[in-house]
Amino acid sequence: MNFSEWSVGVGKTPLQGGAMLIAACEAVKQHLMPKPNYLRLHPEATPKPIEIEQFCAWTRVQAAELMQSDGKR
């Protein structure tokens, strides 16, 4: 997943991009991401609690910026 392009795909709006980021945070928190098959091959990719919080903090900031920009269009 390329997080630099989460809202530029065909039909994507900044609001949809923000929602996608929030959902990504929740998926990581619930250990749904990275996918189990990937982790079996790359166990070192299991995120540590601090990494999950850093990722979620970043997604909150980015989602807020996207959602604010949606109102400026």
N, C-alpha and C positions, 0 to 999 in steps of 0.2 A: 504494500500500500504506500503510495506516495503522498505524504501529508502536505506537501507543498501544492498539491493540485486537488484538494478535497472539494472545492466549490467551483471549479472551472469546467467540469464535465458538461456534456450536452444536457440541457434541461436542469442543471443544478443551480440553485440560488444560494446566496450567502446564508439564508436561514436554514436551508437543507444542509449546507456544509457545517454550520454550527451544531445542528442536531446530530450529525454524523460524528463529530468530535466528542460530544457528550456521550454518545453511545459507545464509542471506542474506549473511553475511560471506564465506563461501567463494565464492558467486556473484559478488560484487563483486571479490574478489581475482583470480578467474579471468577477469574482464572479460566475464562473462555478463550482468551487470546494470550499469548500465542497458542495456536491449535495444538492439541495433544500429540498428533502425529509429528508435527514439527519439533516439539520438545523431546520426543523419543530420539530423534536424530541429533538434536542440538540441546542437550540438557542444560548447558551453560546459558541458554537464552531465557531461562526461567527468571522473570523479573523479581527483584528483591522489593520488600515493602517500600523502601525509600524511593526506588525507581518508579514504582507505581504511583506514589504520591507526586513525584516530580512530573511524570507524564500527565497526570490528571490536573495538576496546577497549570501546566502549559495548555492543555486542552480547554480549560475554563477561560483563560485569557484570550486564546485564539477564537473560541466560540463567541465570547462577548464582543470582540472586535468585528467579527463577521455579522453578528446580529445587529450591531449598531450601524454597520455600513449598509445593511439591507434597507433600513429606514431612510437612508439618504439618496436612494435611487429615484 
